[in-house]
């Protein structure tokens, strides 16, 4: 009986330690980014059902994202790993420089300001409000923005993964460029006159601002439900 208890304790203690380590790892973030060595493709295929494999993965090294539940399952595979700090830097400077990430409130203000400043060719729509209170916003640009025309529609949407935000800023800049150059740049004017343009700069605001609306420092790949 004593021998059985000792064996049981030996089995329980490692899992207790794992639990403590996981709690420490996820104390300040909901998602982590890490790397590990790959044995073969079949191993990677199996692991892809547990964690989100990043496109940077090569034949030798895998890069992945995981929330607490996913990482717990990964640890059970007893694979050596390295946690990587992929925090996005934040520098709040002038909007005109286009080299910073706006706060969530700045983003919303900019989107509505576009529609207010160019009402003849620009209209803003809300695709819905998330449980967090953040909105999914989309801009419509057209020479007859309040009418349905018989012309092709084109959609740009960016940053479904909340920590991949290069396209987020580029889409805001694209909106600004189109609106400010309409009727002065012939190419842009033709685009607006002949195409129904829709631009959603930020498809995952909950992931982008997971650390709070003031910056994107704590951005996560997943949404608020930790779904990739």
N, C-alpha and C positions, 0 to 999 in steps of 0.2 A: 504493500500500500504506500509506504514512504517513498519507494522508488518511483511509483507512478506519479506521486505528487511532485517529486523533483523534476521529472520529465515534463509535466504540465507547466511548472513554473518556468522552466527553460524555454518553453514555447511561448509563454505569455509575455515574459520580460522583453524580448526583442521587439514585439509588436507594440508594447507600451512605449519603448524608446522611440520607435518609428513615429508613433502618434505625437509624442512630445516634439520631435524634430519638425514634423509637418506643421504643428501649431506655431512654432517659432518662424518657420519659413513664410507662412501665410498670415502672420500677425499684422502686417502693414499693407498687404496687397492680396488681390483676389486671384491673380494669375501670375505664373512665372514662365520664364523663357530659359531653356537649358539645352545642353548638348550631350551626346553620348556616342560611343563607337558602335558601328553596325557590323554584325557578323555576316549577314547575307540579306538578300532582298526579301526572303520569306519572313524573316524576323521583323523587318521594317513594316511589311504588310500587316502582320499581326498587331504590332504596336500602334499602327495608324487607326485601329478600331478603338483604342483607349485614349490616345492623345492626338493633338493637332500637329501634324508634321509640317515644318516650314519649307518653303521653296529653296532655301539655301542648302538643303541636305544634299550631300554628295555620296560617292560610293563608300567612303570610309566613315564620315561623320554625319550624324543626324542632328538636326536642330528642331526643337518642338516647343509648343505651348501647352500648358496644362493648368486646370483649376485644382483645387484641393482634392476633390473626389477623384479626378483623373490621375493626379500625381500619386495618390495613395495606391491606386492599382498598379501604376508603373513601378513603384518601389517594391512591390511584391515580386517583380521579375528579377530583382537583385542585380540590376545593371548599374555599373558605375556611371556617374553623370557629373556635369558641371553646370551650376546655375550661372546664367549670364545676365548682367545688368543691362537692360535695353531701355532704360528710362529716356524719355524724349526731353531734350533741353528746352527751356522756355526763356524767351527774351522779349519783354514787352517794349517795343519801340514803335516808331511811326508807321501807320498803315501803308503809307505810300511806298515804303521800302520793300514790302511784300516778302520779308524774310523773318517773319515771326508767326507764332500760332496765336490767334485771337482767343480771348476768354469766350466762354459760351455766350454770355450776354452781349459781347461785342459782335460775335457772329450773327446773332439774331438781329441786332440793331442794323448791321450792314445789309442783311438780306431785305429787311423792310425798307431801309433807306434807298436801296436800288429801285424798288417799286414806286416809292414816293417821288423820287427824283426823275424817273423816266416813265411816267404813267401811260404814255401813248404806245410804248413798245414793250413794257415790262409789267408782269403781274406775279405776285407771290401766292403760293398755295401751301397750306399745311396738310400733310398726308396723315396727320394724327399726332396725338400727344401720348408719350410713353408714361409708364407708371411713375417714372422719376420726375415727371413734369416737363421734360424736355420735348421739343417738337421736332418732327421730321419735316424739314422745309425744302421746297422746290421752287425754282424760278422759271417762269415761262416768258420767252422773248419772241416776239413776232411783230410784223408791221401792222397787223390787225389782231392784237392780243386778246380782245374781247369777243372775237368772232371765230367760228369754226370754219377754216378754209380747206379747200381741196388741194392740199400740198403735203409733202412728206413731213413726218415728225422725227425728231432726233433727240435721244436722251443721253446725257452724260450723268453718271452717278459715281461717287467716289467714297473711299474709306469705309467699306463694309467691315473691314478689320480696323478696330478703333485705334490701334497703335501704328497704322500705316497711313500717315497723314500728309504726305507730300502732295497727293492729288487734292486733298481738302483745300489747301491754300491756293493751288493752281486753278481750281474750279471757281473760287471766289474772284481770283484775278481775271479769269476768262470772262466772267459776267461783267466785271468792271470794264474790261477792254472792249467788249462788244458794244455795251451801252454808250460808252464815251466816244466811240469811233463811228457810230452809225451816222450816215449822211456825210461823213468826211472821208471815210475809207471805202472805196468802191467795192472791194471784195467783201468786207463785212456787211455793207449795205445790201449787197445781193444775197448774202446768206440769210439775213433777217427777213428780207422781202420774199424769199422763195422757200424757206424752211421754217417749220414750227419747232423752235428750240426749247428744250427742257433741261435744266441743270440742277442736280441735287448734290451739293458739295460734300455733305456729311451724312452718310447712310447709317452710321452707328454713333450718335452723340453720347449715348451712355457709356460706350467703350472708350471713346476719346476723352471724356471728362469723368472717368471712373474715380479719379482722385479728388474731384471737386470742380465746380464751374470756373474757378479762377485761373486754371492752367491745365495743360495736358501731361503734366509730370507723371501722373499715375495711370496713364492710358493703358488699356488692355485690349487684346485682340478680340475677345468675346464681348457680347452685350451684357446687360445687367443680370440676365439669367445665367450667365457664364456659358452661353451657347455660341459656338464658333459659326 
